[in-house]
């Protein structure tokens, strides 16, 4: 036989879509079933997450805002330790919290470039536009892409000191081995003069956590259900979405909050694009997300495992949330 080799080009979106489809097949054939919260975030998912961040029960946003606002003077000095730098934000979103920091830096004429990285070009464009109005003197260089592709590229091309920031306890969606993996990948692009500034939501009264992830208005339920809506829309599925109820369970021993969608009626779901038919028994679960909570010992252990060192710990006035400053 003779084989012809051809290169098939796919866009980032097409690759991500294919990953999503493979994930759905795997997750719905598994027992117990699972679907990752990573795929909640289409335009509607982004909007629902914005709504979550505005909920009175979702203390995380306010708490981290308080940390940055209280310590902005110190953060400016620390970030500027080695002179001009690149401020690289992973998962920038709408930048509400980051804007406080950016304003502090610009007002004090600190020499830096802000490089927000997000998987969504949409988010990057919106953020860049709003910053042009808010802080015309700010140098912004938004980058669309997955964190590590962009980080690796920046590490080889930009030789200035880097400050990498990851806000919002985004790391909480990862279990500990995945979190260590994530931290190692960041560490690998850091040099002596670089800093990592990262948010870790803290263990606290279990009820506070329970309420943050099972809000009274049902926004979190809609947020999780968006996974099923996306499958229906993008893969020609027929999930009876309203028959899936959201359930949150927080284990104070491990610090893991887990969210599920639970079938309140038995049903058969067909997903035509995947040629997949799957049945749900009454009360069968789909595990969707973990939101890990931490304490200093756990973060210290993660840092140790990843070759990072904790330089300083910042806390909000209600002691709900912490941002850790790391170096290699
Ligand atoms: C975006 C991962 C920080 O886990 O707190 C919010 C996502 N899920 N409510 C979190 C989320 C349900 C959020 N993170």
Boltz pocket constraint, residues with backbone or C-beta under 6 A from the ligand:
constraints:
  - pocket:
      binder: B
      contacts: [[A, 52], [A, 60], [A, 168], [A, 169], [A, 170], [A, 171], [A, 172], [A, 173], [A, 212], [A, 213], [A, 220], [A, 223], [A, 289], [A, 290], [A, 291]]
      max_distance: 6.0
